[in-house]
Amino acid sequence: MIPGFNLANQITLSRLALGPLFLVAYLSPWRYSLESAFLVAILIEATDVADGITARRRKQVSDVGKLLDPMSDTIARLSYYMGFLVMGYAEPWMMAILVYRDVVVAYLRVFSALTGTAMGRRMSGKWKGILQGATALVVLALCIVDKRLTPIPYLSEIIYWLFVFVTAYTVFTLVEYLRGNKELLLEIRRRGRP
């Protein structure tokens, strides 16, 4: 237990540790690194579901949780794709888009808090997280099957096109966030004038 945090936020905070743990497991030379990384990824995705359910059922939805959840998601999911980049499955341009999108949206949240302007939530952002997490799990499962059971023809190409799809959807969510938050962007521009 972490003093001062409700259960939902503690579950959310666990993803801050699980993201780097995934990277350590995935990039480890240990014989079962893939399997251990897969288990950590399952834990990451399970805690993402569990913190939301816990917050709603226990009425523990908080401003802190609203900020911790996307930060934890970003750290965990970017950890997947950093690992995939290092292993040669993802391309640097894909990683750049994933990082840039999350940084822009995070700063929009900061500007929203500073200006008191409501930031519209987008369902596409939730789907982006689900898609990134599910794709990571599928890729890890395919790699385990390829390594432990039977070679999968064109595995690298399959993974590449899965990542192209994830990256394209990530770009779509950024565009949708920007279009859906015109008032916030106008307020930022207004306050940026001398």
C-alpha positions as MATLAB code, in Angstrom:
seq = 'MIPGFNLANQITLSRLALGPLFLVAYLSPWRYSLESAFLVAILIEATDVADGITARRRKQVSDVGKLLDPMSDTIARLSYYMGFLVMGYAEPWMMAILVYRDVVVAYLRVFSALTGTAMGRRMSGKWKGILQGATALVVLALCIVDKRLTPIPYLSEIIYWLFVFVTAYTVFTLVEYLRGNKELLLEIRRRGRP';
ca = [
       0.000    0.000    0.000;
       1.141    3.507   -0.847;
       0.030    5.967    1.859;
      -2.165    8.806    0.620;
      -3.424    7.031   -2.499;
      -6.719    5.226   -2.887;
      -6.789    1.675   -4.239;
      -7.641    2.717   -7.804;
      -4.671    5.107   -7.930;
      -2.375    2.480   -6.415;
      -3.319    0.073   -9.193;
      -2.661    2.842  -11.711;
       0.726    3.595  -10.139;
       1.752   -0.051  -10.489;
       1.903    0.496  -14.273;
       4.647    3.055  -13.729;
       6.827    0.206  -12.421;
       5.507   -2.459  -14.788;
       6.435   -0.505  -17.948;
      10.181   -0.439  -17.206;
       9.934   -4.012  -15.860;
       8.550   -5.057  -19.253;
      11.567   -3.517  -20.984;
      14.006   -5.234  -18.644;
      12.296   -8.598  -19.152;
      11.902   -8.212  -22.927;
      15.477   -7.101  -23.598;
      17.016   -9.586  -21.161;
      19.295  -12.318  -22.557;
      17.489  -14.794  -20.272;
      16.098  -17.832  -22.101;
      12.498  -17.065  -21.097;
      12.626  -13.324  -21.646;
       9.752  -13.393  -24.161;
       7.482  -15.333  -21.858;
       8.304  -13.152  -18.855;
       7.742   -9.978  -20.912;
       4.422  -11.384  -22.114;
       3.323  -11.999  -18.501;
       4.315   -8.451  -17.514;
       2.385   -7.082  -20.514;
      -0.692   -9.050  -19.424;
      -0.316   -7.519  -15.944;
      -0.045   -4.045  -17.475;
      -3.222   -4.478  -19.484;
      -5.041   -6.116  -16.545;
      -4.178   -3.195  -14.247;
      -5.408   -0.766  -16.896;
      -8.810   -2.435  -16.780;
      -8.768   -2.972  -13.001;
      -8.018    0.624  -12.033;
     -10.996    1.945  -14.003;
     -13.365   -0.674  -12.613;
     -12.088   -0.074   -9.063;
     -12.409    3.716   -9.375;
     -16.016    3.503  -10.573;
     -17.191    0.771   -8.185;
     -15.584    2.323   -5.105;
     -16.372    5.869   -6.232;
     -12.651    6.647   -6.220;
     -12.558    8.683   -9.427;
     -10.197   11.564   -8.641;
      -8.357   14.412  -10.343;
      -5.084   12.685   -9.457;
      -6.307    9.468  -11.072;
      -7.352   11.361  -14.203;
      -3.750   12.508  -14.589;
      -1.989    9.354  -13.358;
      -3.933    7.007  -15.644;
      -2.863    8.495  -18.991;
       0.699    8.994  -17.703;
       0.896    5.348  -16.598;
      -0.617    4.219  -19.889;
       1.925    6.239  -21.848;
       4.898    4.900  -19.901;
       3.693    1.307  -20.126;
       2.747    1.371  -23.806;
       5.817    3.294  -24.912;
       7.879    0.686  -23.057;
       6.407   -1.975  -25.354;
       7.262   -0.084  -28.485;
      10.748    0.923  -27.296;
      11.424   -2.774  -26.840;
      10.019   -3.565  -30.277;
      12.162   -0.787  -31.756;
      15.325   -2.158  -30.144;
      14.496   -5.664  -31.385;
      14.034   -4.380  -34.943;
      10.275   -4.895  -35.244;
       9.227   -1.238  -35.077;
      10.677    1.643  -37.071;
      11.998    4.882  -35.512;
       9.319    6.943  -37.314;
       6.605    4.816  -35.689;
       8.089    5.360  -32.246;
       8.408    9.092  -32.902;
       4.713    9.367  -33.807;
       3.637    7.452  -30.691;
       5.773    9.689  -28.468;
       4.807   12.964  -30.172;
       1.095   12.177  -29.959;
       1.202   11.398  -26.260;
       3.359   14.465  -25.474;
       0.976   16.774  -27.364;
      -2.092   15.355  -25.618;
      -0.352   15.508  -22.218;
       0.462   19.184  -22.729;
      -3.077   19.873  -23.871;
      -4.166   18.484  -20.487;
      -1.713   20.837  -18.760;
      -2.966   23.840  -20.767;
      -6.524   22.804  -19.998;
      -5.761   22.835  -16.268;
      -3.910   26.180  -16.482;
      -6.580   27.957  -18.500;
      -9.598   26.387  -16.822;
     -10.849   25.412  -20.267;
     -12.520   22.016  -20.449;
     -10.625   19.493  -22.522;
     -12.925   17.222  -24.447;
     -12.314   13.538  -23.907;
     -12.154   11.452  -27.027;
     -13.280    7.841  -27.240;
     -10.647    7.354  -29.936;
      -7.982    7.908  -27.263;
      -9.337    5.006  -25.243;
      -9.429    2.840  -28.363;
      -5.853    3.879  -29.157;
      -4.720    2.507  -25.800;
      -6.662   -0.715  -26.288;
      -5.265   -1.130  -29.802;
      -1.669   -0.457  -28.713;
      -1.949   -2.866  -25.787;
      -3.709   -5.611  -27.760;
      -1.222   -5.322  -30.620;
       1.701   -5.633  -28.209;
       0.164   -8.779  -26.708;
      -0.477  -10.269  -30.165;
       3.092   -9.514  -31.283;
       4.555  -11.070  -28.145;
       2.332  -14.148  -28.539;
       3.365  -14.505  -32.197;
       7.031  -14.242  -31.226;
       6.601  -16.921  -28.561;
       4.858  -19.243  -31.037;
       7.578  -18.559  -33.631;
      10.394  -19.207  -31.152;
       8.948  -22.089  -29.120;
       6.460  -23.974  -31.310;
       6.714  -23.444  -35.041;
       8.217  -20.802  -37.306;
       5.656  -18.292  -38.590;
       6.213  -17.369  -42.231;
       6.589  -13.618  -42.850;
       6.507  -12.863  -39.126;
       8.488   -9.634  -39.492;
       6.177   -8.408  -42.251;
       3.052   -9.282  -40.226;
       4.397   -7.372  -37.226;
       5.469   -4.424  -39.398;
       1.980   -3.992  -40.869;
       0.348   -4.366  -37.452;
       2.560   -1.498  -36.276;
       1.770    0.570  -39.373;
      -1.927    0.216  -38.529;
      -1.365    1.152  -34.869;
       0.723    4.159  -35.906;
      -1.865    5.336  -38.439;
      -4.625    5.077  -35.849;
      -2.442    6.984  -33.382;
      -2.123    9.832  -35.915;
      -5.903    9.790  -36.355;
      -6.414   10.162  -32.590;
      -4.059   13.150  -32.482;
      -5.945   14.880  -35.290;
      -9.234   14.114  -33.560;
      -7.964   15.504  -30.224;
      -6.855   18.711  -31.916;
     -10.123   19.111  -33.837;
     -12.212   18.270  -30.784;
     -10.445   20.826  -28.602;
     -10.671   23.939  -30.774;
     -11.812   26.089  -27.852;
      -8.790   25.060  -25.798;
      -6.424   25.714  -28.714;
      -7.994   29.140  -29.311;
      -7.634   29.967  -25.610;
      -3.955   28.893  -25.685;
      -3.395   31.114  -28.736;
      -5.229   34.029  -27.091;
      -3.090   33.768  -23.951;
       0.077   33.488  -26.020;
      -0.386   36.933  -27.513;
       1.608   39.871  -26.047;
];
